[in-house]
Amino acid sequence: MTEYAMGEHLPDVFDVAVVGGGPAGAAAALAARAAGASVALIDRAGFPRDKACGDGIAAPTVEALVDLGITGAVAGYEPIDTLRLIAPSGCAVARRLSHPAYTIPREVFDARLHEAAVAAGAVPVRHAVRALRRRGGRVELDGALAARTVIGADGAGSVIRRLLGFGPNPDGHVAIAIRGYAPALPGPAEQLIVTSSARWPAYAWAFPIGDGRANVGYGEVLQGRPTSRAHLIERLAALLPTLDHGAVTGLRAHHLPLSTRRPPPGRGPVLLAGDALSLINPFTGEGIFYAVLSGALAGRAAALARAAPDRAVDRYRRALRQRLGRHLAHSRVAAALAQHPRIVDAAITAAARDQRVFGALVALGLGDGRLDGRTLLRIAAGLRAERSTVGS
């Protein structure tokens, strides 16, 4: 694969320039190419490269990739059929997923998506974007590359977001997590999430990869309290006591801007997708599904608006609202409810008793599901039962 430097043997102007070559950027490039646009796919790093993440790839993400023509994203990795959730009180549920999940290191997963985008005709450019300006009906990046529309898919610390004048998420709407790799926990292969009443909302995870290792980590919502690397590692050890902590490698911390406080989706011909748009599920911290879906929507909107670039953001806003609007509203409600550990206890208890409730919670946390009446009734019944027990 030939990788270009900024301004080196490149067209005078691209239809679409995508800043960030991860899942959101690769999806944007694929969708824009499918709509007939010329695309520059810009990233400051070469691929493959590591990315701090839980590495969980849920079924909705796989389906979204298939829609983009990528059928081999999870090839060679063992499907995981079971998810175990442990509530703050210690009650637990372990059930089969309706469709399997996977754990794929982002070094592998992102490289596969980036390669697919380049194979589809996106031009890979190695560059760290620092500035943009609009001139003559196009957007210039660092004065060296021009495009009719630009998509910022450059992650939680998005430079494009900052250049548009949109600030970072405040405390209460951003989480911090630390991730590492360790020998897989003994027992059956299952994705494990252990929530914690301390520093709530917070949880640890262990996701087996299938090669004897697991992606392990701990995350919590920032709420103005002091947080350090040592604290994150200490909480990981407390919530996963059977883990061989002396064998944990690759510990890296990262921020997760939650979807409860999203900036506008862009301005005129400049759009934001994925983490740059704060599209992280506030209920679970999952972001790859949102990245792929929003990237695809942004890429298509940018390509279809290339004759009238200023309309790109309006086209994109409508597509986001139509595809994710109700889900994001429901996930915001779920995140508000989840501020109370007792409600999470009741939800996990209800999921242990009712497969449909379990499925609804998984769809809400890992895809584009919604809170349904059955789930809310089962959770409310659990809360009433708890009050009755306490009062007796």
C-alpha positions in Angstrom: 0.0 0.0 0.0 1.4 3.4 -1.0 1.0 5.9 1.7 1.3 9.6 0.7 2.5 12.6 2.6 0.4 15.7 2.6 0.6 17.4 -0.8 2.7 14.6 -2.4 1.3 13.6 -5.8 -2.2 14.3 -4.7 -5.2 15.7 -6.6 -5.8 19.4 -6.3 -9.1 18.8 -4.5 -10.9 15.7 -3.2 -14.6 15.4 -2.9 -14.2 14.2 0.7 -11.3 14.3 3.1 -11.7 12.0 6.2 -9.4 12.9 9.1 -8.9 9.7 11.2 -8.4 6.3 9.8 -10.1 4.2 12.6 -13.5 2.6 12.4 -15.5 5.8 11.9 -13.0 7.1 9.3 -12.8 3.9 7.4 -16.6 3.6 7.4 -16.9 7.2 6.2 -14.4 6.5 3.4 -16.1 3.3 2.3 -19.6 5.0 2.2 -18.3 8.0 0.3 -16.5 5.8 -2.2 -19.7 3.8 -2.7 -21.5 7.0 -3.6 -18.8 7.8 -6.2 -16.7 10.4 -4.3 -13.0 10.8 -4.4 -11.6 10.3 -0.8 -8.5 11.2 1.1 -8.2 9.1 4.3 -5.8 11.0 6.6 -4.3 9.7 9.8 -1.2 10.7 11.8 -0.3 7.1 12.4 0.5 4.2 10.1 -1.5 1.0 10.2 -1.5 -1.4 12.0 -1.4 0.6 15.3 -2.7 0.0 18.8 -5.7 1.8 20.2 -6.8 1.7 23.8 -10.2 0.0 23.9 -12.2 -2.9 25.3 -11.8 -4.6 21.9 -15.4 -5.9 22.0 -17.1 -6.3 18.6 -20.8 -6.9 19.1 -23.2 -8.3 16.5 -24.7 -4.9 15.4 -21.2 -3.7 14.5 -20.6 -6.8 12.4 -23.9 -6.2 10.6 -23.1 -2.5 10.0 -19.8 -3.6 8.4 -21.5 -6.1 6.2 -23.7 -3.3 5.0 -20.5 -1.5 3.9 -19.3 -4.6 2.1 -16.8 -5.8 4.7 -17.5 -9.5 5.4 -14.1 -10.6 6.9 -13.7 -8.1 9.8 -14.0 -10.8 12.5 -12.4 -13.7 10.5 -10.1 -16.0 12.5 -11.5 -14.9 15.9 -13.7 -17.2 18.1 -17.3 -16.1 18.5 -18.3 -15.6 22.2 -21.9 -16.7 22.9 -22.3 -15.7 26.5 -22.3 -12.4 28.4 -22.1 -12.3 32.2 -23.2 -9.1 34.1 -22.5 -8.7 37.8 -24.5 -6.0 39.6 -23.2 -3.6 42.3 -25.0 -5.8 44.9 -23.3 -8.9 43.6 -26.4 -10.4 41.9 -25.5 -11.7 38.4 -26.9 -12.9 35.1 -25.1 -15.0 32.5 -27.1 -15.7 29.3 -26.5 -16.6 25.7 -26.4 -13.7 23.3 -28.9 -13.8 20.4 -25.9 -13.3 18.1 -22.2 -13.9 19.1 -19.8 -11.2 20.0 -16.0 -11.1 19.3 -12.9 -9.7 21.0 -10.4 -8.4 18.4 -7.4 -6.2 19.3 -7.9 -2.8 17.7 -4.4 -3.2 16.2 -5.9 -5.9 14.0 -9.5 -4.7 13.6 -8.7 -1.1 12.6 -6.1 -2.3 10.1 -8.6 -4.5 8.4 -11.1 -1.7 8.1 -8.4 0.8 6.9 -7.2 -1.7 4.3 -10.8 -2.2 3.1 -11.2 1.5 2.6 -8.0 1.8 0.7 -8.9 -1.2 -1.4 -12.1 0.6 -2.3 -10.1 3.5 -3.6 -9.6 5.9 -0.7 -6.1 7.5 -0.9 -4.2 7.0 2.4 -2.4 10.1 3.6 0.0 10.1 6.6 -0.3 13.5 8.3 -1.3 15.1 11.6 -3.9 17.8 10.8 -3.5 21.0 12.7 -5.5 23.6 10.9 -8.4 24.1 8.5 -9.9 27.0 6.7 -12.6 27.5 4.1 -11.7 29.2 0.9 -13.3 29.4 -2.5 -16.0 26.8 -1.9 -13.6 24.2 -0.5 -11.9 23.3 2.8 -8.1 23.4 3.1 -6.2 21.3 5.6 -2.9 22.8 6.7 -2.8 24.7 3.4 -1.7 21.5 1.6 -4.8 19.4 0.9 -8.2 20.6 -0.2 -11.7 18.9 -0.2 -15.2 19.9 -0.8 -16.3 18.3 2.5 -14.3 17.2 5.5 -15.2 14.5 8.1 -13.6 14.7 11.5 -13.3 11.0 12.7 -10.2 11.7 14.7 -11.3 10.3 18.1 -12.0 11.5 21.6 -9.3 14.3 21.4 -10.6 15.4 18.0 -8.6 18.2 16.4 -11.4 18.9 13.9 -13.9 19.2 16.7 -11.7 21.8 18.4 -11.1 23.7 15.2 -14.9 24.0 14.8 -15.0 25.7 18.2 -16.7 22.8 20.1 -15.3 22.2 23.5 -14.7 18.9 25.2 -17.3 17.1 27.3 -17.6 18.3 30.9 -17.3 16.0 34.0 -20.3 13.8 34.3 -20.4 13.3 30.5 -16.9 11.8 30.0 -15.4 8.5 31.3 -11.9 7.4 31.8 -10.7 3.8 31.4 -7.6 1.7 31.5 -7.0 -1.3 29.3 -4.5 -4.1 29.3 -4.0 -7.7 28.2 -3.7 -10.7 30.5 -4.1 -14.4 30.6 -7.8 -15.3 30.1 -9.7 -16.0 33.3 -10.4 -19.7 34.0 -13.8 -21.1 33.2 -16.0 -20.9 30.1 -15.3 -18.3 27.4 -17.6 -15.4 28.1 -17.6 -11.6 28.1 -17.6 -10.5 31.8 -18.7 -7.1 33.1 -18.4 -6.4 36.9 -20.1 -3.2 38.0 -19.0 -1.4 41.2 -20.9 0.6 43.8 -17.6 2.4 44.7 -17.0 5.3 42.4 -20.3 4.6 40.7 -20.9 4.5 37.7 -18.0 2.2 37.2 -17.2 -1.3 36.0 -14.4 -3.7 35.2 -14.4 -6.1 32.2 -12.6 -9.2 30.9 -13.2 -10.1 27.3 -11.4 -13.3 26.1 -9.7 -13.0 22.7 -9.5 -16.8 22.0 -5.7 -17.1 22.0 -5.3 -17.6 25.7 -5.4 -13.8 26.4 -8.1 -11.5 27.4 -8.7 -7.7 27.1 -9.1 -6.5 30.7 -9.9 -3.1 32.0 -11.7 -0.7 34.4 -13.5 2.5 33.7 -15.5 5.1 35.6 -17.4 8.4 34.8 -15.4 11.5 35.8 -17.2 13.5 38.3 -14.7 16.0 39.6 -13.0 13.5 41.9 -9.2 12.9 41.8 -8.3 10.1 39.5 -4.9 8.6 38.8 -3.4 5.7 36.9 -2.7 4.0 40.2 -6.3 4.3 41.2 -7.6 2.8 38.0 -5.2 -0.2 38.4 -6.2 -0.6 42.0 -10.0 -0.7 41.1 -9.2 -3.2 38.3 -7.5 -5.5 40.8 -10.4 -5.2 43.3 -13.1 -6.0 40.8 -11.2 -8.9 39.1 -9.5 -10.6 42.0 -8.8 -13.9 40.2 -6.9 -12.1 37.4 -3.2 -12.7 37.2 -2.4 -9.0 37.7 1.4 -9.6 37.6 0.9 -10.8 34.0 -1.1 -7.8 32.8 0.7 -6.0 29.9 -0.1 -3.0 27.6 -1.9 -0.9 30.2 -3.1 2.3 28.5 -5.7 4.8 29.7 -8.1 6.6 27.5 -11.1 9.0 27.7 -14.6 8.2 26.5 -16.8 11.3 25.6 -20.3 10.1 26.3 -23.3 10.7 24.1 -25.2 12.4 26.8 -23.4 15.6 25.8 -22.9 15.7 22.1 -21.7 18.8 20.1 -23.5 19.7 16.9 -22.8 17.2 14.1 -20.6 19.7 12.3 -20.8 23.1 10.5 -21.5 23.4 6.8 -19.1 21.2 4.9 -17.3 19.9 8.0 -18.8 16.9 9.8 -18.0 14.9 13.0 -18.4 11.2 13.5 -17.7 8.6 16.1 -15.9 9.6 19.3 -15.3 13.0 17.8 -19.1 13.5 18.0 -19.2 12.1 21.6 -20.9 8.9 20.3 -20.0 6.6 23.2 -22.9 4.7 24.8 -23.4 6.1 28.3 -24.8 2.9 29.5 -21.9 0.6 28.5 -19.1 2.7 27.1 -19.4 0.9 23.8 -18.4 3.1 20.8 -17.4 1.0 17.8 -21.0 0.4 16.6 -21.7 4.1 16.8 -18.4 4.8 15.0 -19.1 2.6 12.1 -22.7 3.7 11.7 -22.1 7.4 12.1 -19.0 7.2 9.9 -21.1 5.6 7.1 -23.8 8.2 7.5 -21.3 11.0 7.4 -19.5 9.6 4.4 -22.7 9.2 2.4 -23.9 12.7 3.4 -20.6 14.3 2.4 -20.5 12.5 -0.9 -24.1 13.3 -1.9 -23.6 17.0 -0.9 -20.4 17.5 -2.9 -22.2 19.7 -5.4 -23.5 21.9 -2.5 -21.0 21.3 0.4 -22.7 23.7 2.8 -25.7 21.4 2.9 -23.6 18.4 4.0 -24.3 19.0 7.7 -28.0 19.3 7.3 -28.1 16.1 5.3 -26.0 14.3 7.9 -28.1 15.7 10.8 -31.3 14.3 9.3 -29.7 10.9 8.7 -28.4 10.7 12.3 -31.8 11.7 13.7 -33.6 9.2 11.5 -31.2 6.3 12.3 -30.2 6.9 15.9 -32.4 9.7 17.3 -34.9 7.5 19.3 -32.1 5.2 20.5 -29.9 8.0 21.7 -32.9 9.5 23.6 -33.6 6.1 25.2 -29.9 5.5 26.1 -29.8 8.9 27.8 -32.8 7.9 29.9 -31.1 4.6 30.7 -27.9 6.4 31.7 -29.9 8.7 34.1 -31.6 5.6 35.6 -28.3 3.9 35.9 -27.0 6.7 38.2 -28.8 4.7 40.9 -27.1 1.3 41.7 -30.4 -0.1 43.0 -32.0 0.3 39.6 -29.0 -1.5 38.0 -29.4 -4.3 40.6 -33.1 -4.5 39.6 -32.3 -4.5 35.9 -29.8 -7.3 36.2 -32.1 -9.3 38.4 -34.9 -8.9 35.8 -32.5 -10.0 33.1 -31.7 -13.1 35.0 -35.3 -14.0 35.2 -36.4 -13.0 31.7 -34.4 -13.6 28.4 -36.3 -10.9 26.6 -35.3 -8.3 29.2 -31.7 -9.5 28.9 -31.9 -9.1 25.1 -33.4 -5.6 25.4 -30.6 -4.5 27.7 -27.9 -5.9 25.4 -29.4 -4.2 22.4 -29.6 -0.9 24.2 -26.0 -1.1 25.4 -24.3 -2.6 22.4 -26.4 -1.6 19.4 -29.4 0.7 18.7 -32.0 -0.8 21.0 -34.6 1.0 23.0 -36.2 0.7 26.4 -39.4 -1.2 26.0 -42.4 -1.5 28.3 -41.7 -5.1 29.3 -38.2 -4.2 30.5 -39.3 -1.1 32.5 -42.2 -3.1 34.1 -39.8 -5.9 35.2 -37.3 -3.4 36.6 -40.1 -1.6 38.5 -41.4 -4.9 39.9 -37.9 -5.7 41.2 -37.7 -2.3 42.9 -41.1 -2.9 44.5 -40.1 -6.3 45.7 -36.9 -4.9 47.2 -38.8 -2.2 49.1 -41.2 -4.8 50.4 -38.4 -7.0 51.6 -36.7 -4.1 53.3 -40.0 -2.9 55.0 -40.9 -6.4 56.3 
